[in-house]
């Protein structure tokens, strides 16, 4: 599971399926979280445009387990 935060504060947590050379990301079994940390939607598969990504965390559960949603 990875966390992807996009500009505007939305976060997506899911299983990384694909990353391309322009940093576009495909996640499966994905949950979208509001900037306040509340779940907003669940998706089977989502494509996130690389230019919208603020950061990606591949080990966020280990770094801050108290903040895992």
Secondary structure, 3 states (H helix, E strand, C coil): CEEEEECCCCEEEEEEEEECCCCCEEEEEEEEECCCCCEEEEEEEEEECHHHEEEEECCHHHHCHHHCC
